[in-house]
Amino acid sequence: MVEAIDRLLYALLRFNPAVAWHELRLRMRVGKAFLLLGAYALFAAVAVVLPVWFAAWERSQYGGGMPQTDLGRIGLHALTYVQLTLIFIALPAYAASAIASERERETLEMLRATLLTPWDVVTGKLLSVLAFGAVLLGTTVPVGSWCLLLGGVSPTEVFRVYVLLLVTAWWVSSLGVLMSAHFGRTLGAIVATYGTILGVGVLTTAITYAGFMWMAISSPGRMARMGGAPAVVVVGIAVIATALVLAVFLRWLIGRLSPLRGIAGNQVLAVVLAIMLIGVMMTGALPLVEKLSNASPTALLLVNPYVGAAATLEDSAARGTIQSNTPPGLTSPALDLPGYVWSILVWLYVTAALVLWLAAVHHYARQETT
Protein backbone atom coordinates (compact mmCIF):
# COMPACT_ATOMS: atom_id res chain seq x y z
CA MET A 1 0.00 0.00 0.00
CA VAL A 2 2.79 2.38 0.92
CA GLU A 3 4.59 1.57 -2.33
CA ALA A 4 1.43 2.25 -4.36
CA ILE A 5 0.92 5.63 -2.67
CA ASP A 6 4.59 6.44 -3.23
CA ARG A 7 4.28 5.62 -6.93
CA LEU A 8 1.12 7.70 -7.20
CA LEU A 9 2.75 10.74 -5.61
CA TYR A 10 5.79 10.33 -7.84
CA ALA A 11 3.57 10.21 -10.92
CA LEU A 12 1.71 13.34 -9.87
CA LEU A 13 5.01 15.16 -9.34
CA ARG A 14 6.49 13.84 -12.56
CA PHE A 15 5.31 16.79 -14.63
CA ASN A 16 8.34 18.65 -15.97
CA PRO A 17 7.81 22.42 -15.54
CA ALA A 18 10.75 23.34 -17.77
CA VAL A 19 8.55 24.63 -20.60
CA ALA A 20 6.37 26.69 -18.25
CA TRP A 21 9.38 28.29 -16.52
CA HIS A 22 11.08 28.97 -19.84
CA GLU A 23 8.00 30.59 -21.35
CA LEU A 24 7.37 32.73 -18.27
CA ARG A 25 10.95 33.94 -18.21
CA LEU A 26 10.82 34.84 -21.89
CA ARG A 27 7.55 36.72 -21.45
CA MET A 28 8.61 38.61 -18.33
CA ARG A 29 12.08 39.56 -19.56
CA VAL A 30 10.80 41.96 -22.20
CA GLY A 31 9.37 45.34 -21.33
CA LYS A 32 6.26 44.67 -23.40
CA ALA A 33 4.88 42.38 -20.68
CA PHE A 34 5.21 45.01 -17.96
CA LEU A 35 3.77 47.62 -20.29
CA LEU A 36 0.76 45.37 -20.84
CA LEU A 37 0.39 44.81 -17.09
CA GLY A 38 0.50 48.54 -16.42
CA ALA A 39 -1.94 49.36 -19.21
CA TYR A 40 -4.30 46.60 -18.04
CA ALA A 41 -4.34 47.85 -14.43
CA LEU A 42 -4.64 51.50 -15.49
CA PHE A 43 -7.49 50.83 -17.91
CA ALA A 44 -9.38 48.78 -15.33
CA ALA A 45 -8.90 51.47 -12.66
CA VAL A 46 -10.04 54.28 -14.95
CA ALA A 47 -13.05 52.25 -16.08
CA VAL A 48 -14.10 51.90 -12.42
CA VAL A 49 -13.29 55.43 -11.27
CA LEU A 50 -15.22 57.20 -14.03
CA PRO A 51 -18.71 55.68 -13.43
CA VAL A 52 -18.26 55.84 -9.64
CA TRP A 53 -17.20 59.49 -9.82
CA PHE A 54 -20.10 60.35 -12.15
CA ALA A 55 -22.64 58.60 -9.88
CA ALA A 56 -21.25 60.40 -6.80
CA TRP A 57 -21.25 63.76 -8.63
CA GLU A 58 -24.84 63.27 -9.84
CA ARG A 59 -25.93 62.46 -6.30
CA SER A 60 -24.20 65.52 -4.83
CA GLN A 61 -25.53 67.89 -7.51
CA TYR A 62 -29.10 66.73 -7.90
CA GLY A 63 -29.71 64.67 -4.79
CA GLY A 64 -30.75 61.69 -6.89
CA GLY A 65 -29.03 58.95 -8.79
CA MET A 66 -27.58 55.93 -7.10
CA PRO A 67 -27.49 55.74 -3.29
CA GLN A 68 -24.10 56.07 -1.63
CA THR A 69 -24.11 52.39 -0.68
CA ASP A 70 -24.42 51.34 -4.34
CA LEU A 71 -21.20 53.02 -5.49
CA GLY A 72 -19.20 49.87 -4.82
CA ARG A 73 -21.63 47.80 -6.87
CA ILE A 74 -21.32 50.21 -9.79
CA GLY A 75 -17.54 49.90 -9.61
CA LEU A 76 -17.64 46.10 -9.39
CA HIS A 77 -19.92 45.89 -12.43
CA ALA A 78 -17.58 48.11 -14.44
CA LEU A 79 -14.52 46.19 -13.25
CA THR A 80 -16.06 42.83 -14.22
CA TYR A 81 -17.15 43.79 -17.72
CA VAL A 82 -13.93 45.66 -18.50
CA GLN A 83 -11.78 42.76 -17.35
CA LEU A 84 -13.81 40.29 -19.40
CA THR A 85 -13.23 42.46 -22.46
CA LEU A 86 -9.51 42.79 -21.73
CA ILE A 87 -9.20 39.01 -21.24
CA PHE A 88 -10.79 38.37 -24.64
CA ILE A 89 -8.48 40.94 -26.23
CA ALA A 90 -5.15 40.08 -24.60
CA LEU A 91 -5.04 36.36 -23.82
CA PRO A 92 -6.07 34.74 -27.15
CA ALA A 93 -3.11 36.28 -28.99
CA TYR A 94 -0.66 35.07 -26.32
CA ALA A 95 -2.15 31.57 -26.25
CA ALA A 96 -2.50 31.18 -30.00
CA SER A 97 1.19 31.93 -30.54
CA ALA A 98 2.41 29.44 -27.93
CA ILE A 99 3.11 26.48 -30.24
CA ALA A 100 2.65 28.03 -33.68
CA SER A 101 5.49 30.49 -33.04
CA GLU A 102 7.81 27.55 -32.28
CA ARG A 103 6.85 26.04 -35.63
CA GLU A 104 7.48 29.33 -37.45
CA ARG A 105 10.90 29.76 -35.81
CA GLU A 106 11.68 26.14 -36.74
CA THR A 107 12.44 25.29 -33.10
CA LEU A 108 9.54 22.88 -32.65
CA GLU A 109 11.56 19.92 -33.93
CA MET A 110 14.26 20.68 -31.37
CA LEU A 111 11.59 20.70 -28.67
CA ARG A 112 10.25 17.36 -29.87
CA ALA A 113 13.76 15.90 -29.78
CA THR A 114 13.95 16.41 -26.02
CA LEU A 115 12.67 13.98 -23.40
CA LEU A 116 9.64 16.19 -22.79
CA THR A 117 6.33 14.44 -23.42
CA PRO A 118 3.45 16.08 -25.35
CA TRP A 119 1.74 16.53 -21.97
CA ASP A 120 4.78 18.45 -20.66
CA VAL A 121 4.99 20.71 -23.70
CA VAL A 122 1.31 21.58 -24.08
CA THR A 123 0.69 21.87 -20.33
CA GLY A 124 3.78 24.03 -19.89
CA LYS A 125 2.67 26.37 -22.68
CA LEU A 126 -0.84 26.56 -21.26
CA LEU A 127 0.34 27.16 -17.69
CA SER A 128 2.58 30.02 -18.81
CA VAL A 129 -0.33 31.75 -20.57
CA LEU A 130 -2.69 31.10 -17.66
CA ALA A 131 -0.11 32.33 -15.13
CA PHE A 132 0.26 35.55 -17.10
CA GLY A 133 -3.53 35.91 -17.13
CA ALA A 134 -3.61 35.37 -13.36
CA VAL A 135 -0.99 38.10 -12.96
CA LEU A 136 -3.14 40.41 -15.08
CA LEU A 137 -6.13 39.72 -12.83
CA GLY A 138 -3.96 40.14 -9.74
CA THR A 139 -3.02 43.69 -10.73
CA THR A 140 -6.68 44.74 -10.34
CA VAL A 141 -7.22 43.21 -6.89
CA PRO A 142 -6.60 46.64 -5.23
CA VAL A 143 -9.33 48.10 -7.46
CA GLY A 144 -11.70 45.31 -6.43
CA SER A 145 -10.83 45.95 -2.78
CA TRP A 146 -11.65 49.63 -3.28
CA CYS A 147 -15.09 48.66 -4.63
CA LEU A 148 -15.54 46.56 -1.49
CA LEU A 149 -14.66 49.53 0.72
CA LEU A 150 -17.17 51.76 -1.10
CA GLY A 151 -19.96 49.46 0.07
CA GLY A 152 -22.83 47.75 -1.62
CA VAL A 153 -20.95 44.51 -2.31
CA SER A 154 -19.80 41.65 -0.11
CA PRO A 155 -16.44 39.84 -0.07
CA THR A 156 -18.25 36.76 -1.41
CA GLU A 157 -19.37 38.67 -4.51
CA VAL A 158 -15.85 39.97 -5.17
CA PHE A 159 -14.49 36.44 -4.73
CA ARG A 160 -17.06 35.03 -7.17
CA VAL A 161 -16.16 37.65 -9.76
CA TYR A 162 -12.46 36.86 -9.66
CA VAL A 163 -13.01 33.09 -9.76
CA LEU A 164 -15.32 33.55 -12.75
CA LEU A 165 -12.73 35.72 -14.49
CA LEU A 166 -9.98 33.17 -13.77
CA VAL A 167 -11.89 30.20 -15.20
CA THR A 168 -12.86 32.34 -18.20
CA ALA A 169 -9.17 33.06 -18.76
CA TRP A 170 -8.51 29.32 -18.43
CA TRP A 171 -10.86 28.20 -21.20
CA VAL A 172 -9.79 31.09 -23.45
CA SER A 173 -6.14 30.08 -22.97
CA SER A 174 -6.97 26.41 -23.60
CA LEU A 175 -8.77 27.33 -26.81
CA GLY A 176 -5.80 29.41 -27.98
CA VAL A 177 -3.30 26.62 -27.26
CA LEU A 178 -5.50 24.11 -29.14
CA MET A 179 -5.63 26.39 -32.18
CA SER A 180 -1.88 26.96 -31.88
CA ALA A 181 -1.28 23.20 -31.95
CA HIS A 182 -3.53 22.80 -34.99
CA PHE A 183 -2.50 25.66 -37.26
CA GLY A 184 0.92 25.98 -38.83
CA ARG A 185 1.08 29.77 -38.64
CA THR A 186 0.60 32.13 -35.74
CA LEU A 187 -1.69 34.43 -37.72
CA GLY A 188 -4.01 31.57 -38.61
CA ALA A 189 -4.16 30.40 -34.99
CA ILE A 190 -4.90 33.91 -33.73
CA VAL A 191 -7.65 34.51 -36.29
CA ALA A 192 -9.20 31.10 -35.55
CA THR A 193 -9.16 31.75 -31.78
CA TYR A 194 -10.75 35.19 -31.99
CA GLY A 195 -13.19 33.95 -34.63
CA THR A 196 -14.27 31.00 -32.48
CA ILE A 197 -14.86 33.19 -29.42
CA LEU A 198 -16.82 35.75 -31.43
CA GLY A 199 -18.67 33.11 -33.40
CA VAL A 200 -19.80 31.21 -30.32
CA GLY A 201 -21.17 34.40 -28.77
CA VAL A 202 -22.98 35.57 -31.90
CA LEU A 203 -24.27 32.11 -32.87
CA THR A 204 -25.65 31.24 -29.44
CA THR A 205 -27.32 34.65 -29.18
CA ALA A 206 -28.94 34.28 -32.61
CA ILE A 207 -30.13 30.72 -31.90
CA THR A 208 -31.46 31.69 -28.48
CA TYR A 209 -33.55 34.61 -29.70
CA ALA A 210 -34.72 32.69 -32.77
CA GLY A 211 -35.96 29.91 -30.50
CA PHE A 212 -37.54 32.44 -28.15
CA MET A 213 -39.42 34.15 -31.00
CA TRP A 214 -40.59 30.82 -32.44
CA MET A 215 -41.92 29.68 -29.06
CA ALA A 216 -43.60 33.05 -28.46
CA ILE A 217 -45.30 32.96 -31.87
CA SER A 218 -46.35 29.32 -31.59
CA SER A 219 -47.84 29.87 -28.10
CA PRO A 220 -49.32 33.40 -28.11
CA GLY A 221 -50.31 34.75 -24.75
CA ARG A 222 -48.27 32.17 -22.84
CA MET A 223 -44.86 32.60 -21.30
CA ALA A 224 -42.21 30.79 -23.34
CA ARG A 225 -40.50 27.91 -21.53
CA MET A 226 -37.46 25.98 -22.54
CA GLY A 227 -39.08 22.61 -21.85
CA GLY A 228 -37.73 19.36 -20.47
CA ALA A 229 -36.17 17.91 -23.65
CA PRO A 230 -33.95 20.92 -24.49
CA ALA A 231 -32.95 21.22 -20.83
CA VAL A 232 -31.85 17.57 -20.75
CA VAL A 233 -29.84 18.07 -23.95
CA VAL A 234 -28.16 21.23 -22.66
CA VAL A 235 -27.26 19.72 -19.30
CA GLY A 236 -26.42 16.36 -20.88
CA ILE A 237 -23.74 17.89 -23.11
CA ALA A 238 -21.95 19.35 -20.09
CA VAL A 239 -22.41 16.13 -18.09
CA ILE A 240 -21.02 13.94 -20.89
CA ALA A 241 -17.99 16.20 -21.36
CA THR A 242 -17.30 16.21 -17.61
CA ALA A 243 -17.72 12.44 -17.36
CA LEU A 244 -15.32 11.83 -20.25
CA VAL A 245 -12.67 14.05 -18.64
CA LEU A 246 -13.08 12.29 -15.31
CA ALA A 247 -12.95 8.86 -17.00
CA VAL A 248 -9.66 9.78 -18.70
CA PHE A 249 -8.26 11.02 -15.39
CA LEU A 250 -9.36 7.91 -13.49
CA ARG A 251 -7.92 5.58 -16.09
CA TRP A 252 -4.65 7.53 -15.92
CA LEU A 253 -4.75 7.28 -12.13
CA ILE A 254 -5.35 3.51 -12.28
CA GLY A 255 -2.40 3.20 -14.63
CA ARG A 256 -0.10 4.64 -11.96
CA LEU A 257 -1.05 1.95 -9.43
CA SER A 258 1.13 -1.08 -10.05
CA PRO A 259 -1.48 -3.75 -9.15
CA LEU A 260 -3.96 -2.24 -11.62
CA ARG A 261 -1.55 -1.13 -14.32
CA GLY A 262 -2.37 -4.10 -16.53
CA ILE A 263 -6.01 -3.09 -17.02
CA ALA A 264 -5.38 0.62 -17.40
CA GLY A 265 -5.02 0.39 -21.18
CA ASN A 266 -8.31 -1.44 -21.58
CA GLN A 267 -10.71 0.67 -23.64
CA VAL A 268 -13.66 -1.17 -22.12
CA LEU A 269 -12.65 0.21 -18.71
CA ALA A 270 -12.80 3.78 -20.02
CA VAL A 271 -16.23 3.21 -21.58
CA VAL A 272 -17.62 1.62 -18.40
CA LEU A 273 -16.23 4.45 -16.26
CA ALA A 274 -17.71 7.05 -18.60
CA ILE A 275 -21.16 5.42 -18.57
CA MET A 276 -21.14 5.10 -14.78
CA LEU A 277 -20.04 8.71 -14.31
CA ILE A 278 -22.64 9.97 -16.77
CA GLY A 279 -25.38 8.18 -14.84
CA VAL A 280 -24.21 9.45 -11.46
CA MET A 281 -23.70 13.02 -12.65
CA MET A 282 -26.98 13.15 -14.58
CA THR A 283 -28.81 12.07 -11.42
CA GLY A 284 -27.09 14.83 -9.49
CA ALA A 285 -27.91 17.37 -12.21
CA LEU A 286 -31.67 16.70 -12.17
CA PRO A 287 -32.41 19.84 -10.10
CA LEU A 288 -30.65 21.89 -12.78
CA VAL A 289 -32.70 20.17 -15.51
CA GLU A 290 -35.89 20.93 -13.61
CA LYS A 291 -34.99 24.59 -13.19
CA LEU A 292 -34.00 25.00 -16.84
CA SER A 293 -37.21 23.29 -17.94
CA ASN A 294 -39.18 26.13 -16.35
CA ALA A 295 -36.78 28.79 -17.58
CA SER A 296 -37.10 31.14 -20.51
CA PRO A 297 -35.10 30.21 -23.65
CA THR A 298 -32.90 33.21 -22.87
CA ALA A 299 -31.32 31.04 -20.15
CA LEU A 300 -29.12 29.67 -22.93
CA LEU A 301 -27.51 33.11 -23.07
CA LEU A 302 -25.54 32.10 -19.99
CA VAL A 303 -23.06 30.71 -22.50
CA ASN A 304 -22.23 34.37 -23.16
CA PRO A 305 -19.72 35.39 -20.45
CA TYR A 306 -21.19 38.88 -20.14
CA VAL A 307 -24.69 37.55 -19.49
CA GLY A 308 -23.25 35.04 -17.02
CA ALA A 309 -21.36 37.78 -15.22
CA ALA A 310 -24.50 39.92 -14.98
CA ALA A 311 -26.47 36.97 -13.58
CA THR A 312 -23.70 36.37 -11.04
CA LEU A 313 -23.63 40.00 -9.93
CA GLU A 314 -27.36 40.71 -9.65
CA ASP A 315 -30.23 38.65 -8.33
CA SER A 316 -32.65 40.42 -10.68
CA ALA A 317 -30.46 39.60 -13.70
CA ALA A 318 -30.25 35.96 -12.59
CA ARG A 319 -34.04 35.71 -12.22
CA GLY A 320 -34.53 37.46 -15.54
CA THR A 321 -32.31 34.91 -17.26
CA ILE A 322 -33.38 31.82 -15.31
CA GLN A 323 -36.96 32.26 -14.16
CA SER A 324 -37.05 30.60 -10.76
CA ASN A 325 -40.51 29.35 -9.82
CA THR A 326 -39.32 27.95 -6.51
CA PRO A 327 -40.92 29.72 -3.53
CA PRO A 328 -38.28 31.60 -1.50
CA GLY A 329 -37.01 29.69 1.50
CA LEU A 330 -37.71 26.19 0.24
CA THR A 331 -34.49 25.48 -1.63
CA SER A 332 -31.05 27.03 -1.65
CA PRO A 333 -31.10 28.10 -5.35
CA ALA A 334 -34.06 30.41 -4.62
CA LEU A 335 -32.22 31.90 -1.65
CA ASP A 336 -29.03 32.58 -3.60
CA LEU A 337 -29.80 32.35 -7.30
CA PRO A 338 -26.66 34.33 -8.36
CA GLY A 339 -24.57 31.80 -6.41
CA TYR A 340 -26.43 28.97 -8.13
CA VAL A 341 -25.74 30.51 -11.55
CA TRP A 342 -22.11 31.15 -10.59
CA SER A 343 -21.54 27.51 -9.62
CA ILE A 344 -23.08 26.32 -12.91
CA LEU A 345 -20.89 28.70 -14.94
CA VAL A 346 -17.72 27.69 -13.11
CA TRP A 347 -18.56 24.03 -13.74
CA LEU A 348 -19.18 24.65 -17.46
CA TYR A 349 -16.08 26.80 -17.96
CA VAL A 350 -13.79 24.39 -16.10
CA THR A 351 -15.18 21.46 -18.09
CA ALA A 352 -14.67 23.34 -21.37
CA ALA A 353 -11.11 24.24 -20.37
CA LEU A 354 -10.26 20.64 -19.49
CA VAL A 355 -11.74 19.28 -22.74
CA LEU A 356 -9.82 21.84 -24.82
CA TRP A 357 -6.66 21.11 -22.83
CA LEU A 358 -6.87 17.36 -23.44
CA ALA A 359 -7.71 17.97 -27.10
CA ALA A 360 -4.60 20.14 -27.47
CA VAL A 361 -2.39 17.45 -25.90
CA HIS A 362 -3.92 14.78 -28.15
CA HIS A 363 -3.52 16.92 -31.27
CA TYR A 364 0.09 17.77 -30.48
CA ALA A 365 0.90 14.11 -29.78
CA ARG A 366 -0.71 13.02 -33.05
CA GLN A 367 1.28 15.56 -35.03
CA GLU A 368 4.45 14.41 -33.29
CA THR A 369 3.96 10.85 -34.54
CA THR A 370 3.25 11.87 -38.14
N, C-alpha and C positions, 0 to 999 in steps of 0.2 A: 504493500500500500504506500509506504513511504517512497519507494522507488518510483511508483507511478506518479505520485504528486510531484516528485522532483523532476521527472521528465516533462510533466505538464508545464511547470513553471519555467523550465528551460526553453520549451517551445514557445511560450508566450513572450519570453525575453529575447528570442532569437532574431527578431526583426532588426535589420541593420539600418541605423539612422543616418548612414553616411550621405545618402542623397539629400535627405531633408536638411542636414546641417550645411552641406555644400550650397544648396539652393538659397537658404536663408542668408548665408554669408555673402553670396554674390548679390543678392537683392539689397542687403543693408549696407554694403560697402559704398554704393553709389549715392550721390546726393539726391538723385531723382526720388528715391524711396522716402527720404526725410521730407523732401518738398511735398510729396503726395500726402504724407501724414499730416504735415502742417496745414496744407490746403483743406484736407478733409475735416480736421478739427475746427478750423476757422469757419468754413462754410456751414458746418453743423451749428456752431455757436451763434453765428449771425442769423441763421434761419430760425433759431429759437428766440433770440433777443428781440428781433423786429416785431413779431406778432405779440409777444408779451408786453413790450413797450407800448405798442399801439393800443392794446386793450387797456393797459393802465392809464394811458393818456386820455382815452375816450371816457373812462370812468371818472377821472379827475375833472375833465372839462364839462361833461354833460350829466354826470351823476348816474349814467346808465351803463350799458354794456355788460360785460362779464363781471360777476362778483370777484372780490379780491381773492377768495379761496380757490377760484377756478383758474388763476394765472398759471399755476404749475401744470394743470391738465392741458392748457393751451400749448405750453412749451413742450410737454411730453408728446403730444400729437405731432407737432412740427418736427421734433427730433426724430420720431419714428419714421415718418414718411420721407424725410430728407435722407436719413441713413439708408432706407430701402433703395431709394433712387441711386445714391452713391455706390451702394454695393453692386447694383446691376450695371453701373457704368464702369467701375474700376476693376472688380474681380474677374469678370469673364475674359478680359484681355490678358491678364496675368496667367490665368489657368490654361487658356487655349494655347499659349505659347510654351507651355512647360515641356512637352515632348516634341512638338513640331519644330521648335527652334533647334533642338539637338539634331534633328534630321536635316535641317537646312544647313547647319554648320558642319555637317558630316562627322559629328562626334557620337552619334547614336550607336554606330557599330563598335566603337571603343567601349561604350557603356555596356553593351551586350556581351563583350568579351570578358568582362569582369565576373566575379563569383556572385554578383548580386542577382537575385531572382526577380522575375517580373513583379512579384508582390512588393519587393523592396523598392524597385524603381518607381512604380506607379504610386505606391503609398507615400514614398518620400517626396515625390513631386506634389502630391495632393496636400500633404501635411505642411509643406512650405507655403503653399498658397493660402491654406486655411489659417496658418499661424499669422501670416501677414494680415489677413482679414480680421483676425481676433485683435491684433495690435491696432488696426484702424478703429474697431469698435471701442477698444480700451481708451483711446484718446478722447472719446466723448463721455466717458463716465463722469468726469466733473460737471459737465453740462447736465447730465441726467440727475446728478445729486442736487444741482441748483434747482431744477424743476421740483424735486422732492421737498426742498426747503421752502419753496414758494407756496406749497400747500395744494390741496385738491387731489393729490395722488398718494398712494401708499407705497411702501417699499416692495410689496408683492407685485404691484403693477409694473414698477420699474424693472424688477427682476424678470417678469414675464416678457417684457419688451426686448430685453437684451438676449434672453434665451431664444426668442423667436428670430431675432436678427442673426444670431450665431448659426442656428440651424438653416436659415435661409442662405447664409454665406456658404454653408457646407454643401448644400445641393447644387448651388451655382458653381462652386469650385469643382465638384465632382463632374458636372456636365461639361465644363470647360476642359478638364483633363481627358475625359472620354473623347471629345471631339479632337483634341490634340493628338491622341493615340491613333485616331482613325485617319485624319487628313495628313497629306504629305507636306503641306505648306502652312505657315503660321496664319497667313491672311485668310485662307479657306477655313481654318479651325475657328478663328475669331468671328468671321461672318456667320458660320453655322451656329456658334454658341449664342450670339446675340439674336440671330434669326429664330432659333428654337425658343428662347425665352419670350421674345415678342410674339411669336406665332402662337405659343400656348396660351398667353394672356388674351390675345385677340380672338382666337378660335373658341376658347371656352366661353368667353363673354358672348360671342355671336350665337353659339349653340344654346346657351342658357336662356337668352332673351327670345330666341326663336321658339324654343320649347315652351316658355312662359306665355308667349302670345298665342301659340297654337292651343294650349290648354285653356286660356281665357276665352278664346273664340269658340272652342268646342263646348265649353260649359259656361254660357253667359249667366251672369248673376251669381255665380258660385266662386268661392275662393279657390284658386288653383293650388293643388297639392302635388307633391312629387310622386307619391304613390309607393307601394311596397316594392314592386319589381325593380324600378330604377334605383331605389335606395339599396336594395340587396346587391345590385350590380356595382354601384359606386363603392360601397363598403367592401364588397367581395374582392374588387381589384386590389385595394390596399391590403386586405387580409392575405390574399394569395402571395403578393410581393413580399410581405413581411415573413410569411411562413417559409417561402423559398430561401430567403436570406438566413433565417434561423436554421433551416435544414442543412444548408451548406456549412454554417458555423458548427453545428453539432457533429456533422460527419467529420469535419476537420479536427474537432476536439477528440472524437473517438479514435481518430488515426494517430493521435499523440499518446494514447494509452496502450502500452505494449501488449496487454492481454487481448485487446480488441482491435489491434492494428490490422489483423488479417481480413476483417469484414468491413473495414473503413472504405475500401474501394468499390464495394458492392453498390451498383446503381439502384438495386431494389431497396436497399436501406434508405437511400436518399428519398425515393418516392414514398415509402411508408412513413418516414418522418414528416415529409411535407403534407401528406394527407392527414395525419394525426394532428399536426399543428394547425392546419386549416380548420379542421373540425372544432378544436378547442378554442381557437381565436374567434371563429365565427359565432360560437355560442356566447363568448364574452362580449362580442360586438352587437348583440341583439338589441340592447337599449339604444345604441346609436342608430341602428336600422329603423327602430320604431320612431325615434325622434325625426329622422330625415323623411320618413313616410308622411308625416304630418306637416312637413316643412314646405315652404314655397320653392319652386324651381330655382329661384335666385340663390338658394343655399349652395348650389354648385359653384357660385362665384367665390367661395372660400378658397378655390384653387388659386385665385388671384391674390398675391401676397398683400396688396394694399387693402383689399376687402377683408382679408383675414386679420390684418393688423387693426383695422377699425373695429371689427367684432371683438377683438381681444381687449381693446381699450375702453369700449363703451358698452354698457348693458343694453341700451336702446338699439345700437347697431347690431349687436348679437341677436336680439329678438326680432329685428327687422329682417335679418338674413335667415335665421333659423327660427321659425315661429314655434315657440314652446307653448304647448297646450297643457303642460303639467301645472297643477295648482301650486302656488308658492308654499314651501314648507314640507312638501311630501317627498321630494327627491332632491339630491344635491345639485343636479344640473340646473334646476329652476332657481336654486338659491344663488348659484354662482355660474350663470350661463357663459360669461366671458372666459372664466377659467375652464369650463367644459370645452369651449371652442378652441382655446389655447392648447389644451392637451391633445385634441384631435389634430390640430395643425402641426404640432411638434412631432407627433407620431407619423403623419404623412410625410413631412419633410425629411425626417431621419430615415424613413424607409426608402424614399426616393434617392437620398444621398448614398445609402448603402448599395442599392441596386445599381446605380450609375458607377459607383466605385468598383464593384465586382465586375461589371461589364467592361470597364477600362482595363482592369488587370487581365481579364480573359482576352480582350482584343489585342493588347500588347503582347501577351504570351503567344497568341496565334500568329501574329506577324513575325515574332522572333523565330518560329519554327519553319516559316516559309522562306 
